[in-house]
Amino acid sequence: MGQTARVSALVWIAAVSLAAWLWLLLCQGFFWRTDVRLPRRADPGDWPPVCVVVPARDEAAVLPAALPSLLAQDYPGRAEIFLIDDGSSDGTGDLARELAASHGGLPLTVGSPGEPPAGWTGKLWAVRHGIGLARARGPEYLLLTDADIAHEPDSLRELVAAARAGGFDMVSQMARLRVESAWERLVVPAFVYFFAQLYPFRRIGRRRARTAAAAGGCVLLRADTAERARIPDAIRHAVIDDVALARAVKGTGGHIWLGLAEKVDSVRPYPRLHDLWRMVSRSAYAQLRHNPLLLLGTVAGLLLVYLVPPVALVVGAAAGARRAAVLGGLAWLVMTGTYVPMLRYYRQPLWLAPLLPFTASLYLLMTVDSAVQHYRGRGAAWKGRTYARPDTVADERPL
């Protein structure tokens, strides 16, 4: 009797997991598709002035692979780069000047804002300083891009052309992250897959949709929109600044767009699991607004959606529970199928797709670890700064 009850419970749990996957497949904005790319548009009649703002803290290791690509932008209009050295200890600012002198191209100004005041994250304080310098040039657009992002020569012109033609106040591209080490191949495509599952790109571009998100490595923003949305002051303490930025812009009536990049790449390496773990865990609990109930719900959801299917298949087959095994196998099959497009986008072998439950279990542990660090008073840490208990609730609450 007891074994029958356990088998029946496993069948029901597997059925709920399969139902969840069918809902995700059909009703979550087709998040699994990877064809949301920058629209191909004709060149505008005139090319507006653009200022590029690059916050940088201890980026000497990646700057030689990224900054020359910005200096070499083939942009027909007026463009200028402002690299803001956020208290670096590795000579980032001096290296930027040397690269500009040796490569030429767009004019570069290196600024330094000093230590951020209370209530500001370092990156957003640097962005504020950069935007302040840029405003004196009267740009129509601001390109906010990270110091580890490499752009193809026509990246800026395509961003501006797409923004102009589509009437977008903000255009953002999810840079293609590096996938060279074994751990990067296992974890990085899943990172973008999970992000798209939370924030389906198709919904972001709809004016009436509540979904809002951006990819902080590449954001083209109208200067007047930034002023109207009080960027970055309105999001000054946000750890997940890109999502907070998108919500602030969309909350003031801005039309935004987010898609996968073809000509924008991150050169930052994450060779070890420890590096990827830090990258995810430093902000995972902030994504849950430091809410224990949301954490419990997330853990339960990850277990149900990602771990139940393989467990139901294996346990069901071993126990002779055919229905549980079939339901678990179908759910795992749908999961695997939805992951294949992202692996193709990252040019990775498709045999990684069935391993998604294992990768999801890593993300579950990273999220729990993020909460543990928060309650130990360590909070989000990055480049030698720790934001012990950042008050990000107001900025990261859904619209």
VENDAPE-V809501 format. One record per run of one state. SS is the DSSP state (hx for helix, st for strand, lp for the rest). FROM is the first residue (numbers start at 1). TO is the last residue. If there is no record, write none. Layout:
<<SS & FROM & TO> <SS & FROM & TO>>
//
This chain:
<<lp & 1 & 1> <hx & 2 & 27> <lp & 28 & 36> <st & 37 & 37> <lp & 38 & 49> <st & 50 & 56> <lp & 57 & 59> <hx & 60 & 71> <lp & 72 & 78> <st & 79 & 85> <lp & 86 & 91> <hx & 92 & 103> <lp & 104 & 106> <st & 107 & 111> <lp & 112 & 121> <hx & 122 & 135> <lp & 136 & 140> <st & 141 & 145> <lp & 146 & 148> <st & 149 & 151> <lp & 152 & 154> <hx & 155 & 166> <lp & 167 & 169> <st & 170 & 176> <lp & 177 & 181> <hx & 182 & 198> <lp & 199 & 200> <hx & 201 & 204> <lp & 205 & 217> <st & 218 & 222> <hx & 223 & 228> <lp & 229 & 232> <hx & 233 & 235> <lp & 236 & 240> <hx & 241 & 251> <lp & 252 & 255> <st & 256 & 266> <lp & 267 & 272> <hx & 273 & 287> <lp & 288 & 291> <hx & 292 & 319> <lp & 320 & 321> <hx & 322 & 345> <lp & 346 & 349> <hx & 350 & 375> <lp & 376 & 379> <st & 380 & 382> <lp & 383 & 384> <st & 385 & 387> <lp & 388 & 399>>
//
